[in-house]
């Protein structure tokens, strides 16, 4: 039987306005957001090289707004 270990990473945004664009602002780089998406890409690629697979992404809601995104990863042990 396969066994897995899990890892959760948290991506927080200092400025609530960064999430005002919705998912497009998180995953599609434009001039304003290219630094954020580059950092996310680098972190995801590093985890992928270590054998981690992204399973799901969720957000933390506070008063109807989200400033934190969680990525849940797994890899076979």
DADAJO-V780026 format. One record per run of one state. SS is the DSSP state (H for helix, E for strand, - for the rest). FROM is the first residue (numbers start at 0). TO is the last residue. If there is no record, write none. Layout:
SS_FROM_TO, SS_FROM_TO
//
This chain:
-_0_2, E_3_11, -_12_14, H_15_20, -_21_21, H_22_26, -_27_32, H_33_48, -_49_51, E_52_61, -_62_63, E_64_75, -_76_76
//
